[in-house]
Amino acid sequence: MSHGQPPISEDRVPIAQAAGPAIHKPYVPATESRPELTLRGLALGSVLGIVFGASSVYLAVKVGLTVSASIPVAVLSIAIFRALGRSNILENTIVQTVGSAGESLAFGVAAALPALLLLGYDIDLMHAFLVASLGGVLGVLMMIPLRDGLIVQEHGKLAYPEGTAAADVLVVGEEGGTNARTVVLGFAVGGLYKFAYAGLHLFKEVVGTALGWVKTTAAGVAQRAGYTGGSVSMEVSPELLGVGYIIGPKVASITFAGGVLSYLILIPLITFFGSGLEQPLLRPDGTLIREMDPDTVRDAYVLYIGAGAVATGGLVSLIRSLPTILNAFRRGLDTFLASQRKEAGPVLLRTEQDLPITVVLAGSALLVLGIWLAPPLQVNLLSALLIVVCGFFFVTVSARITGEIGSSSNPISGMVVATLLLTCLVYLLLGWTSAEDRFMALTTAAIVGIAASNGGTTAQDLKTAYLVGGTPRRQQIALFVGVLTSSLLIGLVLVVLNRGATTVLPETHPGQTVSVVGDETRTQHTYPWAVSEQTLAARGVKLAELKGPLWRQGLEVAQGPGGAPELRSWNAQPVERVAATDVRLASGQTVKVSELGAVTPGPERTWRVGYVRGAETPVPTGTYLVDEAGAIHYVVDPGIGGRITSYEGVPLTRYPAPKAQLFALIIDGILTQKLPWDLVLVGVFIALMLELCGVSSLPFAVGVYLPISSSAPIFVGGMVRYVVDRVRGGSAAESEFSPGTLLSSGYIAGGAIAGVLIAFLEIVSDGAWTRAIDIPGMLGDTPFSRFLQESNLWGLGFFTVITALLLLTGLRGESGAQAKPAK
């Protein structure tokens, strides 16, 4: 068996390329029957699929990547069933099949649906479930008639590297190998470590520093010094460290290089040339460039450059893949037709039994009706037909490409981009450019993308079963189970992540109104505050300086009727608790709110939820709170793709969702043309320049778009992988279930699940539970609490520990591919 490294794509991390043997002899003979489609196998596969699907959602919205779940699921299945007293390779194959469905659905859901937030909509649970389940079922249905042609007839020609690697792990496990302890250790370490900094706040989440500062001369003049506008930072994240290890040093380095361009070149350049401008540039709020910090410059200008680069990288990937796509479709169709012309034998062997073609035909017809008639999807007949046509085409293409060059190089994003371009151009010709049409275009592309993604994963799973001797019919049933169970919770995970980080912030747009006012309302509680200027002056503080410290405590300082100060909260609190709230002054002194002025209960205010959708207004697209007259008072900034990264000096949790930004950019660019095209074109030509230099533009473009704090830990993980590969050696296939890869998979799953759980705690208690476990908050204003929140070295030390553990495990750990010696 020979192994090689496939080219890198934007969607999946690389995994071993393996050429299948020309003559097939399954591990379990067709004449032998073992327990296979069991209830416990379906249940365990569903649970593992949900766990790894949730971690894939987290990664997709954070950095636009997912990692293959097949091998970790197979390893855990073998270990769990072995611990229960009996383990069977066919049953483990079913678990691996069901579990891998969650990851394949997660990428499509998390890559596309957050674009709804960028188009001025919310993520609806029923809409997310229907998109995931219908797209996933479409992918499985269309692979049923393709199985014989692609998996059986093309055996020895199509390698299906991920499916072959998973089969290797299952066979080794059947013979006594695999080391699940490494995955479990990574899960525990990643989860506890994530909870320590994101929940308990025992150390900083992001370490870093600005490279420029302001100094005062002897004459009292403020001057900038150092590298103005430059900054470096790193999120001490176990899941991003694990991603870097799995994708390897090349892609990790290219991605980090994009961050270097943004934070050490573009932002300083914009700051340098824009510091002398006396008029705001592309800023409706009037903020001058010289008044911006590096993150504000990034949000205002560099994000558009990154979006242009990402869009171009996706299109280049699609164009480069077109010959492969067209040839794959032609060959896939030819092999399907050829397989259907064969005369059926009198009796099919167990390993040749598929679900009947009537299931495919009836299921496809019901699927079309379901897509067309389901109210949450808002899809008309033309779009339903586009889904069927594009879905059939790209499922066939995806299944063929994964067989030829692996899921690593399967350009799912390119297929979604192609569907979006086709759909938007058809809509533009028909004059369908409303907000509802943009919603429908995204839904169309999302279902096609999920179908294509699941079609490729299904092909890999069918290849695994073919090699180990599984029953196709039972595996296809298991795939439907995996799709439906994962669909139930993947949308929920997306909603939890978004709502847990969504922030309501004061924002006004005089003279402007929202596009749509909904029926939903938000109630705000007010507390008039009799604070006087004399009292504040005696403390050496101004009212504006109290906004940040009080906002951290869940209180907004605002002007009430008549201009008198008042405190506002979205949670109903007793006035005594508000009065007893501690406020840390700039001098370092801590006082209670009541010491600065008496607090009394005030009236409740009701705001209506409104939405801005479209190009007819200068107000940014999004969700707002308005009064009865329609005037905007607050912005509901989403956690996924939110445009505000800090408020009153407090950093906000934000998930950049680079793929969703790409899809929203295409829809808006074609249907509304509401973009700063000068900045977008800068990103376009950066991507083209990289392609001319022979560098893959998409990983670099994602790095330009992401904060450097996200790409830095990916780079560290890639460097650890480089050291391990140089010292340890081994084939490319063995590296996919090496101890470092298994530990990294655990880091990713554990850290991501902990992040989802923390977001869930934030939602169900409206922040009360997360504030209750905040250790620095409980300690109050003490030197130790400030050390925990502010020390870069303290946080970096903890990150060094998990990095060292990954390095040592990679160098010395036991490989999951090693079978135990016979006794």
Disulfide bonds with the S-S distance in Angstrom:
none
